[in-house]
Amino acid sequence: MKLALIGLGAINRAVAVGMAGQAEMVALTRSGAEAPEVMAVSDLSALRAFAPDLVVEAAGHGAARAYLPDLLAAGIDVLMASVGVLADPETEAAFRAAPAHGAQLTIPAGAIGGLDLLAALPKNSLRAVRYTGIKPPAAWAGSPAAGGRDLSALDGPVTLFEGTARQAALRFPRNANVAATLALAGAGFDKTEARLVADPDAAGNSHAYDVISDTAEMTFSVRARPSDTPGTSATTAMSLLRAIRNRDAAWVV
């Protein structure tokens, strides 16, 4: 497999380690970061010249918006981590134009699970999808969540945001990709509720959601250790690796 990575932060460094010896890899990165068996390229044209079988994006909303529609339009499959960028209607429209060019955009479960069942439920059967994300204060540093407060001084959990998944994804691009993924799998951005919490006692990043539908009711929760980046769950890279390996697997579960 020829694999191209956009970004070499905590997620794609873990992907590179996991795919070492199994794929030929290049990475488009401006940070100077390095990863084993990965050749750095400086621009999108060099990445396209590599002729990748799959592009794995984990570089944030700006990079996803700038690079991925062009790659999809060129017929190149994309696995995207920065799902929240699709909360912007114009960006979502640009991405949805891609199937006419033969490429596939894959949105992995990322930090959570249970999406297979949520996505299988008929959309018109969904009555409520409610998500709660809880992270330690350090995970919210530098985000609008701080609101001028010293989050490091919290002595208990504080709800930083309550609203729709669309509002959460647009306001907190580094911390609400899970809410966006749930929205796309289920009831949509404007009918998925999201609550974001900072908790000084949180041992990791917790994600939980409840679904009420005419077909089934479900509850899912996970507490994952963070990656090298406090706001990113280690399970995110594992989810991407599974999606990559499934492309060549004889059996897929």
Number of C-alpha atoms within 10 A of each C-alpha: 15 14 22 28 28 25 21 25 19 20 26 24 22 22 24 27 15 16 19 15 11 13 15 17 23 23 28 22 18 13 9 8 12 15 19 14 15 21 14 21 18 11 13 16 9 14 21 14 8 16 13 19 13 21 27 24 27 26 22 20 20 11 15 21 17 12 14 25 22 15 19 24 18 14 17 22 21 23 21 23 29 27 27 32 25 25 24 14 11 11 15 15 12 16 18 15 12 22 13 11 12 12 17 17 19 16 17 22 22 24 24 24 18 14 18 10 12 23 15 10 18 13 14 10 14 19 14 16 25 20 25 20 23 26 27 24 24 15 21 22 15 10 13 12 20 15 10 7 9 10 20 15 9 15 10 10 16 15 14 15 18 15 14 21 31 26 22 25 27 19 16 18 21 19 23 25 28 27 31 28 27 28 27 21 19 25 23 19 25 13 18 23 25 27 21 24 21 26 23 19 13 16 14 22 24 21 22 18 21 15 19 15 17 11 9 12 14 13 13 14 16 16 19 18 16 21 18 14 13 19 22 24 25 22 21 25 25 18 18 27 21 15 19 21 13 13 12 10 11 6 7 10 4
